[in-house]
Amino acid sequence: MNSGLKPIGVVPLGEVCELTVKSIAANILGYLHLDTLILPPMEHPMYAYNERRHQYDAGAMITAMESLSFPQCDKIVGVVDLDLFIPIFAHVFGEARQGGRAALVSISRLKPPSLTSQEALNLQMERAAKVALHELCHLYDLHHCMEGLCLMHFSGGLEDLDQTPLYLCRYCSLYLRDALSVKRRHQRAAEKNT
Amino acid sequence: MEDRMTIMVVDDERIVRESFVQWFRKSGHKAEAAASGFDALELLAKMPFDLLFVDIKMPGMNGIELLGKVKQEYPDTMVVIITAYGSIETAVQAMKAGAVDYLLKPFKPDQLSLVLEKVTQQKRLASEIQYVKGRLDQMTRFDNIIGQSKPMQDVFDLIPEVAQSDSTVLIQGETGTGKELVAKAIHAKSRRAQLPFIAINCGAIPDTLLESELFGYQKGAFTGAERPRKGFFEVVSGGSLFLDEIGEVSRKMQVDLLRVLEEKKITKIGDRFPIDVDFRLISATRRDLMQEVSEGSFREDLFYRLNVITITIPPLRKRREDIPLLVRHFLEKYSQQTTKRVDHLTKDAIQLLQDYDWPGNVRELENAVERAVVLSKARTLSSGDFSFLRAAAAQALRPRSLREMERDHIQGVLEESEWNVTKAAKILDINRVTLHKMIKRHQLTRP
């Protein structure tokens, strides 16, 4: 599929289950209709480790990813298997800066403890895809949505996350469509100039 | 989820401020940050905020101090206290000082979401209360006392001002102009609003009965006083007492009233010991009390006691532009009461109502509309439905003496020219000295 935009780069940071990375890329294509490109894994982000909290600073990792050049990609989604935090929250499933270039999803807290291994893996992949798509939409300037049945509805915990669908509500779909068409125009203008 | 809000984060740690601001922006809120309590107050002075997230431990001015200042200067702004060092004492202190919630850093993402939902609900509730309060005010102002004319707007403007003070009020106006409604509105907007409002028509109660009604009596004070009874001065207990037709009370009652107003004490009939009473007195009259004072039939000292603030309600004939508005209101009222759907008036009916002089004022107009609605067989009232007014007008045009006619004519011209004697003399085609003599002869006084 050709969305007319550069693809979304999906990049593992450190050791991450390959299947989960592929599943995230497939869901981005399937639900948001955006091309994806799985990038070679980056090094384990030791620089983001916080000794006091024994967790990894999501903000520091996003800053590091944004400082790198990914000329072949429009946006980057990093995937980690590490416990993430931001200064105000005890933990986060993912992180992105509104309108930024890089998002992050962690599968560390998404694995259900009580299910059999295959079911657990399926649920973990579904949750990871939801978080990744949600954070990716923030990169296209979508806000949290009041509609419960929308990917952009804020999920504070796993229970909320499991209630959240993988698709956007009608309004958020429109916002995303508008944001993407603006992006395409800019991309075409940039290509013309070069 | 929550409505969009304008939020300020006050924290001396840059990284915390940024983290908050980013999260709020992701949720679509407008977010600003301040590094200290002083910066926060500066920002607040520039723009309004719905919600503040304030760190408790900050150099210079701590979170609790800032909370106190915010609650004092911007009571509508809600504050959530955040801290990394939680203790029950500080939480209690924050809540006592008016914080809506208290969060321990770092918190789970759903905790922040829950706090925002709570704040949104409180904000909605506050705006609903504000709306209902506004509606109630509007109802008092427009449903009970109706008028868009300048003189009525002046009365409306005066009511809230008068309500704020505790001074006695004298409401002057012809019969049926709505003096009691104005008194009720003053009471409703005053600090005594939650306490009783008691209205007594002094003209309708014989003097001896009025005394026992107002002052109360002890058992055996007079024949028939089989048990003690509290008077209205006591029953009103902190509320407002409305004495209508105050000009009708006897000289003896005037003395008693004066004493109560001066001492705020009453002695029940048959009792020996005075008791303290607390009330606000609003009185009303259709008479010219000043005239009564000059004639010696009303005590001057009581007049000045009653007349600290005067509100004059204009007669309906002086605000004819309010008639269509009043008619619509009464039509609606009586259509509902009678389940008859009468909701229109022909142009000639409106004209007739506007031309009529309404000696009984709004009360007479209300009665006329009620009568027309009850008797009407159509949805639209025509001038024929108000034919009884023509008969009343003809009745008013009984043969009168030349002196009466001269008096009424001069009074009418003076009122028309707002008591500008030069202007009135010009209209009457007489000189000013003659007009002054005539005013004296007919004992005309400026209202």
Interface residues (C-beta under 8 A of the other chain):
Chain A: G59 F85 I86 P87 I88 F89 A90 H91 V92 A96 R97 Q98 H138 H143 H144 C145 M146 H153 F154 G156 G157 D160
Chain B: M1 E2 E13 I15 V16 E18 S19 F20 Q22 W23 R25 K26 S27 G28 K105 P106 F107 K108 P109 D110 Q111 L112 S113 L114
